[in-house]
Amino acid sequence: MTAAPLHIAGQRLMLDPAGFAIWPAEKLLVVSDLHLEKGSSFAARGSFVPPYDTRETLERLALALRRWRPERLVLLGDSFHDRHGCARLHPSDCAALQRMLGTLAEVVWVLGNHDPEPPVGLPGIAMAEFRRGPFVFRHIADPARGLPPGELSGHYHPKATMPVRAGAVTRPCFLTDGRRLLLPAFGAYTGGLEVRDPAIATLFPRGGRAFLLGPERLYSFPTGPLRGAAREPELAGPSLQSG
Amino acid sequence: MGTLPELFRAWFADRGWAPRPHQLALLGAVQGGASALLVAPTGGGKTLAGFLPSLVDLHENPRPGLHTLYISPLKALAVDIARNLTTPVEAMGLPIRIETRTGDTPANRRARQRVDPPNFLLTTPESLALLLTLPDAAEMFAGLHAIVVDEIHALAGSKRGDQLSLGLARLATLAPGARRIGLSATVAHPAPLRAFLSPTGIATDVALVQGAAGAEPSLDILLPEGRLPWGGHMGLASMPEVYRRIRGAGVTIVFVNTRAQSELCFQALWRLNDDNLPIGLHHGSLTVEQRRKVEAAMAEGRLRAVVATASLDLGIDWGAVDQVVQVGAPKGVSRLLQRIGRANHRMDEASQAVLVPANRFEVIECVAARQAVAAHELDGDPPREGGLDVLCQHILACAVASPFHPDDLYAEILRASPYATLTRKDFDDALRFVEDGGYALQSYERFRRLFRDAEGMIHIRGPAAARQLRMNLGTIVETPLVKVRLRGGPVLGEVEEWFVSTLTAGDCFIFAGQLLRFEGLDALACVVTRGGEGEPRVPAYAGSRMPLTTHLAARVRGILHDPKSWPALPESVREWLRLQQHSSIMPPRDGLLVETFPRGERWFLVAYCFEGRLAHQTLGMLVTKRMERLGMAPLGYLATDYVLACWSAFAPTGIERLFEEDILGEELEAWMAESSMLRRTFRNIATIAGLIEKNHPGQEKSGRAMTMNADLIYDVLRRHEPDHILLRATRREAAAGLTDVARISLLLARARAGGIRHMVLDRASPLSVPALIEEGREWVAGGAQDALLAEAADLVAEATDGADLFNEILANVTEAIPPRGDRDRARRPRDPKRRNARFIRNAPKNLGAPR
């Protein structure tokens, strides 16, 4: 596993191929869009997708915490798939989450559109926006309020499609222009939105750089300015198909 | 032998016809309520034979109500048959009302059919499944007398067939008196079809009526005038000869193997079309209207030729087709016969057909196919077990229709032959899946869809589940497609989503017989304009190429192995084989030939497996994984229908280790996790079983209908509950041949029994050349994806000359680098594309109905 360094606002961030970022100077780990209990949310509507997504996501998070041993954790919103998600946690998952968070000096729940209320019975503080040093951490990138020196956000679940010799490969990705960083969604059941989608592309008028996630490393590509794409989120990612 | 009433004899006589023996034999066989399967070649008056007993019965005992249910795999066929049946019914003044019911039937007519059903109802398996979910299904079908299943050979053995067999089992409960008649083209194994049709699931309970064989087809092999190509599958080199054949005949169908090939052949023919012959195009990705237009033009004799894919394999009888041209190797004997049968639907005249091989291997395959046709050796898959996903859907459908007892439903399902060996555990697991997902971690109990009453009867909870089921009923799962729409004009058809994702505005591609320029995407479609500059691409579709059948492969191996059979081959092919004999050996009939040789900076391994492209693709993944473990540093591989070629950094040694049967163990597990093919299989299974919802056009936008990516579910389920019923279904489907794992184990067993002949050569052998120049080397998802991404990332870095190092001043270097471009162009030779670009401008703007 090789993390990629990224400099924003004079600070060094490390992008981990597992889909989260580290701010070593502050011993801070930032992760976005866990969408815990998305499975049970679907089940309530009659789609019985496997109920193991929360367990899977928490295992990934535990692995990240073990590897980097941060003192602070910032969750960039949509940590739960809906406002009742926290109450639906399986007791064993809830205990695992409490154990994990209990070891940290500071836990910040940035609130998202899926989870506008603070989680109940879990350590940490909740806020709409979190500021530290030159960075603002928010759920949705905000182009209107002028750019802070650095902004970290989630919400869009960016994914990018890269043409390769045998078709195209689509992966979740980080997306940045040197000031703004969009984090990929970390949850086991989170799909993605193409970075060419106007919703994302307008945040990067001068283009940006995508870091596609791989099992061992990131793959970095420049992305051009908007080219008239409008894609639905969460369609199955095309893989190497041809026929 | 049955006898016809006077009225019918007179009708036949009036038209100068005599009833055919098999028509009377079928009439006799089903008198007294027995069921029967009629096997007859195309053009034998099969459909009329199927309806004759019902016509006679209603003539003798006229009565209202639903009498006969006709099920056809094609909507268009049902509509066409309804029209054709009306002629004799009106001529004889029979008191019979005939109606169709398909997805296109308007709601008011469907409602009326429920109140006042016609005597004959013509429908499809999907519409029947929907009918059976209605609460008044029992009433509607109670008086049913006969069920006619047309083109039963095209349904049995598929998931649509599984669904139909379960529907038939349901009908047997609702209408125990209904006899069944199956109509089939000539097949290799009639016994499974009889079992499929049987109300008991037992083949011998269905009478077999064999029609007389038709005249032997006349089958030519057409070689291009110039040099016989070494590789390629498009057959474009033979288009001048094909065009001459079209000009020399009345009406021709030019069958090809893929949609991409149909676009290219169509363009090539139009480039040659100095006489402006009306030539049309027909494939499954064109809009329905476009296809209907071509079919209508064909039926009215306004077309001289149509270039078609499997979309025309079945369907309406045009009567007037004079010859069939098959471009590219036929891949299977049964399918070839089906296609040949499209020429001349009169069974006593020989069908005229021409085979056009595209390369040297295909010449051998065409010769093998011709021998198989002459020997009446059909290929066909043995029956397979019914899919558990279809079972899940059926169980929910039954619950929606009316409460049931699990014991009764299980007994009923066992009478459907694909499910005759279904275990109670599988049934119970399927039932639990329908109930709440059936997970070991029982966290969905409060969302359960079904409940049991005190008597153990199972009921559906609430109308939401019923609505959800009706929206998702059916077993046909489309890959995510994007409509192609002309700016300010009509929709031309659909291409796969991944193809669109590789286009940049200004790129051009060939589709629907036109050169199109990609302008951009709007909410629903890929917007294009006509024309465009540069080298056009051709959209490809996943899984559209049929693999070589086992049977035909065995014949090809036989020909190669036995020089005495070579005189049947053209001289250039014989010369090629003699060269192979000289510099290596011929692939043995049993056993396996593997050649290794250095070339460029790497080592090549070519295995002559002859098990079809799909199997070779999977095998390539397994073998390269094993090579990796043995330290040979494999770099890539490609699969053709005939061989598997791998290349590596180090010389492959100890070849036996690479083809040991245990690669199906550990390596297969790794493959299961990564294989895009298996992921696709899982996605289809999850959709049919009702775990994820089908894509409904235009609906994806509304948040609540959002479906979840099947890949994510697959990963999570594989890790946390590997024995879940849907993963069992996926593995079973992989093993049963849909992903050709069965053929790999067959090959490995053959290699063990017959021995592996390893030839160490100092250069490529003649037989290996077609594979080495094969276009579109394919990589399988997984590890290869990452290798490709790394390669692409390096290329970009190279193209920007290192200026692209990422740091704070990134904003200064983020001008887009064309993601494709030079690299893409370097991949393929320029010239053929340039030629395409030129001839394409001559193509008609409207190919449907030439004016």
Contacts between the chains, C-beta under 8 A, distances in Angstrom:
chain1	res1	chain2	res2	distance
A	4	B	806	7.8
A	6	B	806	7.2
A	7	B	807	5.8
A	7	B	808	4.5
A	8	B	808	7.6
A	10	B	808	7.7
A	38	B	708	7.9
A	40	B	443	6.4
A	40	B	444	7.1
A	42	B	708	6.6
A	43	B	436	7.8
A	43	B	437	6.9
A	43	B	443	7.9
A	43	B	444	4.5
A	43	B	447	4.7
A	44	B	447	5.6
A	45	B	704	7.2
A	46	B	447	7.2
A	46	B	449	6.4
A	46	B	464	5.9
A	46	B	465	6.0
A	46	B	468	5.7
A	47	B	691	6.8
A	47	B	692	6.8
A	47	B	693	7.0
A	47	B	708	7.4
A	48	B	433	7.5
A	48	B	436	5.9
A	48	B	437	2.8
A	48	B	438	7.8
A	48	B	439	7.7
A	48	B	444	5.7
A	48	B	447	7.4
A	48	B	449	8.0
A	48	B	691	6.6
A	49	B	437	7.4
A	49	B	691	6.4
A	49	B	692	7.3
A	49	B	708	5.8
A	49	B	713	5.5
A	50	B	437	7.2
A	50	B	439	6.1
A	50	B	713	6.1
A	50	B	716	5.4
A	50	B	717	4.6
A	50	B	720	6.7
A	50	B	721	6.6
A	50	B	724	7.3
A	51	B	437	7.3
A	51	B	439	5.6
A	51	B	441	5.3
A	51	B	443	4.6
A	51	B	444	6.3
A	52	B	439	7.8
A	52	B	441	6.7
A	52	B	716	5.2
A	52	B	717	7.3
A	52	B	719	7.4
A	52	B	720	3.8
A	52	B	721	7.0
A	53	B	716	5.8
A	55	B	720	6.8
A	56	B	716	5.2
A	56	B	719	6.7
A	56	B	720	6.9
A	90	B	441	7.5
A	90	B	443	6.0
A	161	B	498	7.9
A	161	B	501	4.6
A	161	B	502	7.5
A	162	B	789	6.4
A	162	B	792	5.9
A	162	B	819	6.9
A	163	B	502	4.7
A	163	B	792	7.4
A	163	B	819	5.4
A	163	B	820	5.2
A	163	B	824	7.6
A	164	B	785	7.9
A	164	B	788	3.9
A	164	B	789	6.4
A	164	B	791	7.0
A	164	B	792	4.8
A	165	B	777	7.9
A	165	B	779	7.7
A	165	B	788	5.9
A	165	B	791	7.0
A	165	B	792	7.6
A	165	B	827	6.9
A	166	B	776	7.6
A	166	B	777	7.0
A	166	B	778	5.9
A	166	B	779	4.6
A	166	B	784	7.9
A	166	B	788	6.4
A	167	B	498	6.3
A	167	B	502	7.2
A	168	B	498	5.5
A	168	B	501	5.5
A	168	B	502	4.8
A	169	B	785	5.1
A	169	B	788	6.4
A	169	B	789	5.6
A	170	B	498	8.0
A	170	B	501	7.3
A	171	B	789	7.6
A	176	B	810	7.4
A	177	B	810	6.8
A	177	B	811	5.8
A	177	B	814	6.4
A	178	B	808	6.2
A	178	B	809	7.4
A	178	B	810	4.0
A	178	B	811	4.5
A	178	B	814	8.0
A	179	B	811	7.4
A	188	B	712	6.4
A	188	B	715	7.5
A	188	B	716	5.3
A	189	B	708	6.0
A	189	B	709	8.0
A	189	B	712	5.3
A	189	B	713	7.5
A	189	B	716	7.2
A	190	B	712	7.6
A	191	B	708	7.1
A	191	B	709	4.7
A	191	B	712	7.0
A	194	B	501	7.7
A	206	B	811	6.3
A	206	B	814	5.8
A	207	B	814	4.1
A	207	B	815	6.6
A	207	B	816	5.5
A	208	B	814	5.9
A	209	B	806	6.5
A	209	B	810	6.1
A	209	B	814	6.3
A	212	B	789	6.3
A	214	B	786	5.0
A	214	B	789	6.5
A	215	B	786	6.7
A	216	B	786	7.4
A	217	B	790	7.8
A	219	B	786	7.9
A	219	B	789	4.3
A	219	B	790	6.5
A	219	B	792	7.5
A	219	B	793	4.6
A	220	B	793	6.0
A	220	B	806	6.4
A	221	B	792	7.5
A	221	B	793	6.5
A	221	B	796	6.0
A	221	B	819	7.4
A	222	B	796	7.2
A	222	B	804	7.2
A	222	B	813	7.6
A	222	B	814	5.6
A	222	B	815	7.6
A	222	B	816	6.0
A	222	B	817	5.5
A	223	B	814	7.9
A	223	B	816	6.9
A	224	B	815	7.8
A	224	B	816	2.7
A	224	B	819	7.9
A	225	B	816	6.7
A	227	B	504	6.6
A	227	B	505	5.8
A	227	B	520	7.1
A	228	B	505	6.3
A	228	B	519	7.6
A	228	B	520	3.3
A	228	B	521	6.5
A	229	B	520	7.1
A	229	B	521	5.2
A	230	B	521	5.6
A	230	B	522	6.3
A	230	B	523	5.6
A	231	B	521	7.0
A	232	B	700	4.4
A	232	B	701	6.5
A	233	B	706	7.6
A	234	B	706	5.9
A	234	B	707	7.1
A	234	B	708	6.9
A	234	B	709	5.9
A	235	B	480	5.5
A	235	B	497	6.7
A	235	B	695	8.0
A	235	B	700	7.0
A	235	B	709	7.6
A	236	B	480	5.9
A	236	B	683	6.7
A	236	B	709	5.2
A	236	B	710	6.0
A	236	B	711	6.3
A	237	B	709	6.9
A	237	B	711	6.7
A	238	B	480	7.4
A	238	B	496	7.3
A	238	B	497	5.6
A	238	B	498	2.9
A	238	B	501	6.1
A	239	B	498	7.6
A	239	B	676	4.5
A	239	B	679	7.1
A	239	B	781	4.6
A	239	B	785	7.3
A	240	B	676	6.0
A	240	B	778	7.5
A	240	B	779	5.9
A	240	B	780	6.9
A	240	B	781	5.0
A	240	B	784	7.4
A	240	B	785	6.3
A	240	B	788	7.8
A	241	B	479	7.8
A	241	B	496	7.0
A	241	B	498	5.8
A	241	B	542	4.0
A	241	B	676	6.5
A	242	B	540	4.8
A	242	B	542	7.0
A	242	B	776	6.3
A	242	B	778	6.4
A	243	B	258	6.9
A	243	B	540	5.2
A	243	B	541	5.0
A	243	B	542	4.7
A	243	B	543	5.3
A	243	B	544	4.3
A	243	B	545	5.5
